[in-house]
Amino acid sequence: MKFRRRNSVFRPDARHHAYPKRRRRGRVEKRLSFPYGRTLVVGRFVAFASLIVLVAVAVAFLPSLSVGPVAVLAVLLVAYFVLFAVSPLLTEHWITRSRLIVRQGWYFRAVIPFTGIETIRALDEIGPFRAPLGLHRPFGQPALFVTGGRTNLVSLRLSRPRRFWQSFGFRASEIVFDVIDRTKFLAALEERRGLFAPVEAHRADADLRD
């Protein structure tokens, strides 16, 4: 009995190869947003309303006031209201793929690469009535408070002290801020710090990579 030899070409199946398949990472969002407390905003709304009442009373009982000064004062009050009362409602803290961005309104923004974070933890040692609101750097302390609320505080210790013009150029080695969902924030930050190699902040394209 004769057997026919077939000329066949061996084609390896792409699904079976000697090298293991490279594991693909799932798609990660470019930026995560975390809101902070609104106690500060409520206080500023009350202060602005009180100023409006005082100005209205002054205009009503002092008819000798000219229109010019009143208009200038009104413009200043509106600018203060928009910058310090409205803008904090429009901003949140961000976690990108390589850095943390702490924000409060349009007047404060601190970009902190993951490599610049020495430690970050929940801060419960300060009571809800002792924590200052807004931007505050206590005299003689290296901490800068950037708080919209007095609860769910987070302490971020920098690997190197930094100067902040919002605190008159004084150095700060710690930033204390608040997050409404602190547990989720800390978990997300820890996950991203472990997943991605940080991008050097001094590179020209560092901001484009987030």
ABEGO torsion letter per residue (X at the ends): XBBBBBBBBBBBBAABBABBBBBBBBBBBABBBBBBBAAAAAAAAAAAAAAAAAAAAAAAABAABBAAAAAAAAAAAAAAAAAAAAAAAABBBBBBAABBBBBBEAABBBBBBAAABABBBBBAABBAAABBBEBBBBBGBABBBBBABABGBBBBBBABBBBBAAAGGBBBABBBBBBABAAAAAAAAAAAAAABBBBBAABAAAAAAX
